[in-house]
Amino acid sequence: MNLSPRFVRYLASLCLLTAPCAVLGQRPNAKSATTASGGYNVANDVSVQGTILSYTEKSKTAPLGTHVLLQTSSGNVDVHLGDARVLRQAKLSLQQGMNVRFVGQSRTVGKNTVFFARLVQTGARVVAVRSNHGLPLAQGVARGNAAAKNAATSQQGGAR
C-alpha cells in the first residue's frame, strides 16, 4: 500500500495529539492538566508569549512541519505550527525578532516538550493553525481574525 506523505503526516499528528499530555504554563504556579480521555480539550489551552529566536518552515525533527523557537520569560519554547502553507494562505509571515503570542497545549514528543499552537497572534491579528480538536488545519482551511477570535472566545475556563 502506497500512502501519500501528507496522509502519513496527518496520521502522525493525530497519534501525537491523542497521547496524554501535560499543559505547559508560563506562570510558576500553573497547574498541570490532562483530559480524562487524553484528547485535546480547549479548556486546557494556555498561552505563551515572547520573541521569535528562529523560524523553521520544514523541520526535520518530530513533529514534522513548521517550528518556532520562542524566547519567553520562563525560557525557550519549541512551538509547532503544523503546515507552513496555512500561514502563507493567511498572509502571516513570522520572522526572527517578532513578538508573538501562541495559544495551545504542550505535549511530550520523544524526550522533548513541544508546544502545539492552535492560535497565532501577532499584534491584533489572530490566525488559527489547529482545529478546536487539536488537529492541524490543512491548506485551504486557514482561519483569520473573525473565526480565530470566535474559537478563542468560545473557550470555557482554563489557564491563560
N, C-alpha and C positions, 0 to 999 in steps of 0.2 A: 504494500500500500504506500503510495507516494503522497505525503502531506505537505501542504504549502508552508513556507516559513512563517507566514502571517498567522496561520492556524496554530502552528506549534507555539508561537509566542503567546497567543491568546490562551491556549491550554496551560502554559507555564505560569502566566499571570494569574489565571483562575486558581491554580493549585497553591500559589504563594498567598493569595488573598483569602483563601479559606482556611489557612493554618491558624492556630491560636496565636493571639498577639498581645503585646503589652503596649500601652499608649505612652509615647514619649512626650512629656510636658516640659515647658521651659521654666516653670516655677519650681523652686526647690521642694515644695511640699505637695506637688501634684501627685495624685494617687494613680496607680496603675489600674487599668480597667480592661476586661475582656468580655466578649459576649458569651452567653451560655453555649451557643452553638459553634463558636469560633469564627463566625462570619463577620462581615463588615456591618457596623451599625453607626450611622452618622452622629448619634448621640455621644459617641466616644471620640469624635473628632476634636483635635486640638490645633492650635496654630503655632507656627514657628516663623520668626521674622528676623531678617538680617541682611547682610551684604553678600552678593554672589562672588565667590572666590574663583570658581571655574564653571563652565558650561560645556557638557559633553553630549553631543547630539546622538551618537551611536556608540554607547558604552559597550565594551567587550566583557564587562563583569556583570554578574547577575544582580538584579534582574536586568535583562537587556532593554535598551531603549535610552531615552534622554535622562541624564542625571545632572543635577546642580549640586556643587559643594557650597553650602551656605555657612557663613560665619555668623554665629549668634552670640549673645551674651553668655550662654552656657557652654559654648564650644562649637566645633564644626559639625554639621549635619549633612549626610548624604541624602538628597531628595530625589526621588524617582518621579518622572513626569509622564512616562508612557511614550507614545509616538510623537516625534517632533513635528510631524505633518499636521497634527491637531493645533499646535501652537502657530505654525505658519498660516494655516487656514484662518485662524482668528486674528492674524496680523499682529501677533505678540512676539516681540524679539527680546530675549533675555541675554544680558551681557555682563561680563565681569565688572564689578563695582556698583551694579544697580542694587538699590534697596528693594526688597520684595517680601511678601508675606505668603505663606503656604498654609492651607487648611487640609488636614488629612490625618493619617494614623501611621504609627511606627510599627514595623514588623522586623523580625529577625530572618535574615537570608544567609544561610550558612553560619558563619561566625560573626557576621556584620549586622548592624542595625541600620535599616533603611527607612526613611520617612516617605510613605506613599501619598503624594499630594493628590487631593481631589479638586481643590480650587487654587488658582494662582492669582495673586493680586499685586498689581503694580500701580501705585497711585490710586486713582478712583476706578481703575479698570479691573474687572474680575472675569476670569475665564475658567470654565470647568474643564478638567482633563480626565476625570473619572466620573462614573455614574454614582448615584446615591448608594449603590450596592458595592462600590469599590472597584468596579471593573473599568479598565482603561477605555476611554472613548476612542472610536475609530475615526479615521479621516472622513469628513462629511458630516460629523456629528458634534463638532466643537460648539460649545455654547458660550456666548458672550455675556456681557453685563446683566441683562434682564433675567435670563434663565439661571445664571450662576447666583445672582442675588436671591432669586426665589429659592434655590436649593440651599443657600446659606441661611436664609431666614426661616426656612421650614424645619430647621433642626430643633429638637427638643432637648434642653439640658446639655450636659456635657461640659467639660473644661474647655476654656478658650485660651 
